[in-house]
């Protein structure tokens, strides 16, 4: 698969081995779910929750231990947030906008902001179609105000 805005090919990744029975986990499924929900209420993103579960509690994959992914657990408990890839792109766009407000003639980063905003619009269209974000959610493009 090729990259979206680059002239190079993607990088293939290996799959991690499945740990069907993790005997070292002393927590029950309900305790793990409660830990996930409390971490999410503290403001952690799903990837950060997964890292903390792996590092602090020794849980390699919540999907194999409790049968649900972290985002499924959060949806089941009514904790809604933007999808993480979309929120990461929004953070990158905000950082670039701050940079460009100081350095107005940085044409390379103006182009980068255009590409990031194109990715945001593409992802938003997909998530609206899938029902993961509201239909009236809109990203206001800033690139027009910069030029």
C-alpha positions in Angstrom: 0.0 0.0 0.0 1.3 3.4 -0.9 1.5 6.5 1.4 -1.2 9.0 0.8 0.8 12.2 0.2 4.3 10.7 -0.5 5.9 8.9 -3.3 7.0 5.9 -1.4 5.6 2.6 -0.4 4.3 1.6 3.0 6.0 -0.5 5.5 4.6 -3.9 6.3 4.3 -4.9 10.0 4.3 -8.3 11.6 1.4 -9.5 13.8 2.1 -10.0 17.4 1.8 -13.6 18.7 -1.5 -14.4 20.4 -1.4 -15.1 24.1 -4.6 -17.1 24.6 -4.1 -17.9 28.2 -2.1 -15.3 30.2 -1.7 -17.0 33.6 0.2 -14.1 35.2 -2.9 -11.8 35.2 -4.4 -11.7 38.6 -7.3 -9.4 37.8 -10.8 -10.4 36.8 -12.5 -9.1 33.7 -14.6 -6.7 35.7 -11.6 -5.2 37.4 -9.9 -4.7 34.1 -13.0 -2.9 32.7 -13.1 -0.7 35.8 -9.5 0.2 35.4 -10.0 1.1 31.7 -13.1 3.3 32.5 -11.3 5.1 35.3 -8.3 5.8 33.1 -10.5 7.1 30.4 -12.3 9.4 32.9 -8.9 10.7 33.9 -8.4 11.9 30.3 -6.2 9.2 28.8 -6.6 8.2 25.1 -7.2 4.5 24.3 -3.6 4.0 23.1 -2.3 5.5 26.4 -4.6 3.2 28.3 -3.3 0.2 26.5 0.3 1.2 27.2 -0.4 1.7 30.9 -2.2 -1.6 31.1 0.8 -3.3 29.5 3.4 -1.6 31.6 1.7 -1.4 35.0 -0.6 -4.4 35.0 1.1 -6.8 32.6 -2.0 -7.1 30.3 -0.6 -7.7 26.8 -3.9 -7.3 24.9 -7.3 -6.5 26.3 -9.0 -8.0 23.3 -7.6 -11.5 24.2 -8.1 -11.1 28.0 -11.6 -9.6 28.2 -12.9 -10.2 24.7 -13.3 -6.5 23.8 -11.0 -3.8 22.6 -10.5 -0.7 24.7 -12.6 1.5 22.4 -15.5 -1.1 22.6 -15.3 -1.0 26.4 -15.5 2.8 26.4 -18.4 2.8 23.9 -20.2 0.3 26.1 -19.8 2.6 29.2 -20.9 5.7 27.3 -17.6 7.4 27.1 -17.6 9.1 23.7 -14.6 10.9 22.2 -13.3 11.7 18.8 -11.5 8.8 17.1 -7.8 8.9 18.1 -6.4 9.2 14.6 -8.6 12.2 13.9 -7.8 13.9 17.2 -4.0 13.4 16.5 -4.4 15.0 13.1 -6.3 17.9 14.7 -3.5 18.4 17.3 -0.9 18.4 14.5 -2.9 21.0 12.6 -3.2 23.2 15.7 0.6 23.0 16.3 1.2 24.0 12.6 -1.2 26.8 12.8 0.6 28.2 15.9 3.9 27.9 14.0 2.5 29.6 10.9 1.1 32.5 12.9 4.6 33.4 13.9 6.4 32.3 10.7 4.0 33.5 7.9 6.3 32.9 5.0 7.2 29.3 5.8 5.9 27.8 2.5 6.9 24.2 3.3 4.7 24.1 6.4 1.9 25.9 4.6 1.9 22.9 2.2 2.1 20.5 5.2 -0.9 22.1 6.7 -2.8 21.8 3.5 -2.0 18.0 3.4 -3.0 17.6 7.0 -6.3 19.4 6.5 -7.0 17.1 3.4 -6.4 14.1 5.7 -8.8 15.5 8.3 -11.5 16.1 5.7 -11.1 12.6 4.3 -11.2 11.0 7.8 -14.2 13.1 8.9 -16.1 12.0 5.8 -15.4 8.4 6.6 -16.3 8.7 10.3 -19.5 10.5 9.5 -20.5 7.7 7.1 -19.7 5.1 9.8 -21.6 7.1 12.5 -18.6 7.6 14.8 -18.8 11.4 14.8 -22.0 13.5 14.4 -23.2 14.4 10.9 -22.9 18.1 11.7 -19.3 17.9 12.9 -17.2 20.3 10.8 -13.5 21.2 10.7 -12.9 24.8 9.8 -10.1 25.1 7.3 -7.5 27.6 8.4 -5.3 27.4 5.3 -7.5 29.9 3.4 -7.0 32.6 6.1 -3.2 32.1 6.0 -2.7 32.7 2.3 
